[in-house]
Amino acid sequence: MNATEAFTSLPMPLARGAGTGVRTGIWSVYRTERRKLSRQPASRVLALLCMLGPLAFTVILKSQAGSPSDTMFGLWVHSSGFAIPLVVLGFAGSWGFPVLAGVLAGDIFSAEDRYGTWKMVLTRSCRRQDLFIGKVLAAATFAAGLVTLAAVSSLAAGLVLIGDQSLVGLSGTLLPAGRCVVLVLVSWLVSVLPVLGFTSLAVLFSVATRNGIAGVLGPMLVALVMQLLALVGTGVWLHQLLLASAFDGWHGLLSSHPFYSGLLLACIVSIAWITACLTAAWAILHKRDFAGAASDRNTGWGTPVRAVLISTALIGVLAIANNWGPVGVTATRLTGSIAPTFDNLTLLQERLLGHTVAVSTNLRILAHCGRRSASSRGPGDDWFCTVDALIAQTGAVPFWGTPVTYDISVKSNGCYKAEAPPTAVGNLLMRDSHGHNVINPLSTIYGCFNTL
């Protein structure tokens, strides 16, 4: 069904002064756009990927001994089924959701330009405002629906194929199954807002460029630029205002002492992006003249070249602005996070080895963190932490300990990966007290701290 066929099937709206006319017009557009989206091959492919992709991912992981250890919670995909939806969510937040938003909404307005149906739609079917609201609601409904489908599919795949074992959180403590279910669902739920933010951005590209390719690829390119900007600078202001950073808001929920400031800010930033993008898109559409002759949009290379130059200059300014504001990643914060995490993981390792450890046991952990090639502040992969667990013993020396130095990569969102040489903490896999191969908790440490 093309745009002409779709909108000729719309019922005539009520009179302008009728109280239900606006509601009828919006609902008519919404139903038609929802029907169009459901029949598009791209939308159906996205739905299949969201439904079957997590299942295929889990089957592949279950059939091999390796694990995606470079991904947060990837170490534990064979130990707990709750790690599966969190790994899928981490990947989707970086790349999958911007692609989804672009495919769903990137051509929803520019298709009218391509088929030349604006005059017919606005004179025979509905008002301009009804058209805008109905199309946006249809795209948002599909975006939220596909996110929900992916969440349910990944959680079900993890529980059915892996199991409902406790999950090691970002502070090294075991999270029970009941709590994990709630945390996983909440983490996916709060990710809906930034998904809608990228959907609104796709709508803006579709309206402003009147080009379906730009509308589909625009959100992906913006997400890529935001991923690159997150790697530079020491300030927190711009990092927190990037829409892509809003996908990281759920990390604080998986800590033993949850912090919610990042989650709250992620929701506020997402709503701000949604409001700004839709307001700009409506302002452009509201002022556009559809009554005159069709304009020739083939303006040569002038407009694309200007767009590239402006975008390059804007990226440069944003890269400089990344240093504005207080520093989020510091040696003090990293030390304050890795010391208790190392403590919890050491006790977890002892329990896996069959040693009796009281629940209230705490080691004396001394930690020192810094950077090898720069000042001890800001994200980077050249951080290190020397951790020393002081173990009480009898005799002349009251404590005994061996320092372990971890090489650490820290992101601007406060999440880090720490790796130690096998000679210090052992290999990635070890044998537990039952003779099974399990993950050595101290081989690779993932954690997050609050940067605000």
Number of C-alpha atoms within 10 A of each C-alpha: 10 10 20 15 10 15 22 14 11 17 14 15 20 15 10 10 8 10 10 12 18 19 14 17 24 23 19 23 27 23 16 20 23 18 14 17 19 14 12 12 10 14 19 13 11 18 20 14 16 23 21 16 18 24 22 14 15 22 15 11 18 16 8 9 8 12 15 13 15 11 15 21 26 19 24 22 24 24 18 21 27 31 30 27 28 27 20 22 23 18 14 19 20 19 16 16 28 30 24 28 30 28 25 25 31 32 24 27 27 24 19 20 18 14 11 14 17 20 15 15 20 17 12 14 21 24 18 18 15 22 21 22 17 23 23 21 18 23 26 21 14 20 24 18 15 22 23 18 17 26 24 18 18 30 22 19 25 27 17 13 16 21 16 19 18 19 23 26 23 28 25 26 20 17 20 14 17 10 12 22 15 10 19 21 16 13 24 22 15 20 25 21 23 27 29 24 28 30 31 29 28 36 33 27 28 27 29 19 14 21 20 24 16 20 29 25 18 24 30 24 14 17 22 16 14 19 18 12 21 23 19 19 22 24 23 23 17 20 28 23 17 21 26 28 25 28 27 24 22 25 27 23 19 24 20 16 11 15 18 15 13 22 21 14 17 27 20 16 22 27 17 14 22 21 14 15 21 22 14 17 21 19 13 13 18 12 8 10 11 14 10 7 7 10 8 6 10 8 8 8 8 9 12 11 11 11 11 11 12 12 12 12 12 12 16 12 11 17 18 15 19 20 18 16 13 12 18 22 26 20 19 13 17 28 20 15 21 28 22 21 24 23 23 21 21 19 22 21 17 15 15 20 15 12 12 10 12 9 7 5 9 14 17 15 18 16 21 17 23 20 18 11 8 11 11 18 20 24 25 20 16 15 25 23 24 18 22 21 20 16 14 13 10 8 7 6 8 10 13 12 14 11 15 16 20 22 18 24 17 23 19 24 25 23 23 24 20 21 18 21 15 11 8 14 16 14 16 17 13 18 13 17 13 9 9 11 12 15 20 22 27 26 20 21 24 27 25 24 25 19 20 16
